[in-house]
Amino acid sequence: MTHPHQRRRIRRVLPEAGISESGNIRSLHLDSPTVQSSMNLDDPSELVLSYSRAMMAWLLFVPTPRHITQIGLGGGSFARWIDAFLLDTAQTAVEINPQVIQIARMLFELPFEGEKFEILEADGAEYVKTLNGGTDVLLVDGFDGEQIIDDLVGEDFFQDCFRALSADGVFAANWWSGDKRYELFKERLARSFGGRLIAVPAESHGNVAVLAFKGEAETALDTLKRRAAKLQEQYRLDFPRMLADIKAANPHNDKKLRFQAA
């Protein structure tokens, strides 16, 4: 039976998906040498790419999500990590490109598809309109091999994402700081989320994880510092470094972060 949100026909021209391997790292590409997603064959749950680690900074603010929605499956990096570490969290991955889904299922060791993990072949920008507060975290990572997909950086999309999230939900997107439209994207997102926006620079390559909050997020630096230390122990990710990068990239005083208003 076809899921009601699955696309029976893809209208746009989608990039060809392919893979490469270097040592123990397998990577997904879309019509270009640019790496979209990578997996460590010896440790599949590892978040290999720095931007994917930066996107997990939302855990500083929403430590116990019930449900996560991913817009863009890629090679399944988030799906594997969530399955390995967030044992009580259900997740839905929405991917428009059937070739990406096929390759991810065959070659990227995805979690078992069942009650806690599902893949939908659908347009993510359309799918979020159906959620109506039904997800706690939105992870948005949609590139076409050259640049971010326009439908995933429009103000209408951001407003749909705001409505899709639960009361204290968080939006996290992977953007490219070198894109000349980067500041415009931030302004649109801030308007849709009441100015509750922070940037988390990745360790390399110019990627930035941009977080936006539907409700009032924790901003006290002492509290966030304690959370970062605890999360580092739990999840094998350098949350203290993420918090330091957040402080460097966003307005703050000695006690609190200040959101980047529109």
N, C-alpha and C positions, 0 to 999 in steps of 0.2 A: 504493500500500500504506500502511495506517495504521501509524504508529509505535506500538510497544507501550505507550508511556506517554501517548499522546494521549487526550484525553477525547472519547468519542463522544457524550456527553450532559452538558450542564452542569446540575448540580442546583440550584445557588443562583441567586438573582436577581442579575444582573450590571448594573452601571451603564451607562447610555448614554454612548458616547464621541463627542466632537465636537472641532472645531478652531476656533481663532481666529487672526487675523493682525494684527500691529501693526508697521508698517514692514517690516523684513526678518526679523522673528521670527515663526515659526509655532509655535503651542502646542497641546498636547493637553489636553482637559478630560474629567472623568468626572462627569456629572450635577451639576456645580457650576461656578462661575466660577474655582475654584482651579486653578492651572496644575499639571499633572502632569509635563509634559515640554516642552521648547522646543528649536527648531532655528533656527540662523542660516542663512537661505537663501543668503547669500553665502559662508558658511564652514560647511558642514554638520557637520564634525567637531568644531567648537568646543563645549565644555561650557558652555552659556549660563547655567544655574542654579547658584547658589553651592553648593547641597547636593551637586550632582553632582561639582563640583570637590573638595569636602571628602571625598567617598567615595573619591576616587582616592589618598588619603593612604596606603592600603595599599601603594603602590609604594615607600614608604620602607622597608618591611619585607620584601616579596616582589618583588624587582625583575625577575625573569624567569619568570613563570608559563607553564606549558605549556597550561593549560586554565582557562577562567573560565566559571562558570555564573551566569547572571542570573535571579533570580526576580522577574518583572515586566519586560515589554518596554517598556511605555510608548511614547514616540515614538522609541525606539532611540538615545538619546543615548550610552549606554555602548557599544552595538554599533558605532556609527560611529567613536567615538574609538578603541576597541580595534583596529578594522580599519585605521585610519589610522596608528596609532603603535606598536602591539605586533604587528609583522609575523609573528612566529613563534608567536603565541598563537592557539589555537583557542577558540571560544566557542559556548556554547549558551544561548539565551534561552527561558525557560519563561513562558508567558503563558496565563492561564485564560480570558481574554475574547476570543473570536474577532473581535469588532468592533474591538478594539484592534489585533489582528494585521493585519486587513484595512486599516485606516487607516494604520498604520505602513508597510505595504508600498507603499501607493499614494501617500502624501503626505510621507513622512519619509526618503526616500533611504537605505534600509537597504542594508547590504553585500550582495553576491551570496551567495545561499544555496547552500552546497556543503560541501566537506570542512572548511572552516575556520569556517563559521558556519551554525548551524541554529536554527530556531524550532520549539518544540514547544507545541502547544495542550494544556496540562495544568495540574493543580493543583500548584503549586510545593511545597507542604508535603508532598504525597505523593511527588513526583518525587525530592526529596533522599534519601528512604529507599532509593533504588535505586543510589546513587552509590558507597558503600563505598570511600572514599578516592580516588575517581576524578577529583576536581577540585582545583585549587590555590587558587582564590579563589571565594567565594560573594558576589555582590552582591545584596542583598535590598532591594527598593524596592516595597512593596505597600500602596497606599492605595486606598480605594474611593470617593474623592471627598470624604469627610468626615474619615475617620480611618484609622489603620493597621489592616490586616486582622488579626483576632484570631488566626487560625491561624499567623501569621508572628511571633508574640511569645510563644508558649507554651513551657514548659520542654521538652516532648516534641520540639517543632520544633528548639529549640536543640541538644538532644542528637543529633537526627538530622543536623543540620548539622555537628556535631563529627565524627561518624562519616563523613560524606560527604567531608571534606577530606583531602588528602594530609598527610603527616607534618608539614610546616611550613606548612600552609595557613592562610589568614586569612578570616574572616567579616567582611563590612562591610554595615551596614544604615543606611538613612535613617530617623531617628526625629524626632519633634517634641518639643522640650524642654518645651513648655507642656502636654503631655499629663500629667494628674495621675497616670498610671500609669508615667511615664518611669522613676522610680527602681526600681519593681518590675520593669520589663523588664530593667534593668541587672543587678539582683540575680539574676534567672533566668539571664541570659546568662553572668554571671560564674561561677555554680555549674556550668554546663555546660562551661565552658572553663577550669576550674581557676583562676579569678581573673585570667586574662590578658586584661585589658580596658582599652581607652583610648577616650576621647571626642575627636572632632574637630569643634569648632563650625564651622558654615558662616558665611560672611561676613555673612549677613543672614537675616531671616525666622524665626529660632528653630529651624531645622533643625540636627540634630546627626548626623554620621556616627559610628557606634559600631563600633569594630573589636574583634574577639576573635581570639585566636591559639591554634591547636592545639598548636604547639610553642613552644620558647623563642625569642622574637623579640629582635631587636637593641634594646637600651635605652640604649647609650652615646650621650650627646648629641653628643660630638665626631664620632663616626662618622655619626650621623644628619644632622648639619649638613653634612658633606661630601657625603653622598648627596643631600640636598635641593638643594644648589647644582648638582650634576651633572644631577639629574632636571629641574630648571628649564630647563636648556639643551636637554635632549633633547625635552621634552614641552610646552613653552609653558604650563606651569602653575606657580603661585607656591608651590612646595614650601617655601621658607624661611618664608613666612607661615604655611603649614599647621603647620610644626614649632613656630613661635612660639605658635600657637593651642593646639597640643597641650600645650606646656609650661605655658601659662596655665590650662588646664582640667584638668590631671591632676597627681597628686603627683609630685614630682621633687626631687632635690638638684642640686648644681652639676654632677654628672657623669652621672647616670642618671635615666631615667624610672622611676617605680614604678607597677606595674599596680594597677588598682582591684579589690581582692579583694571577694568576696561577703560 
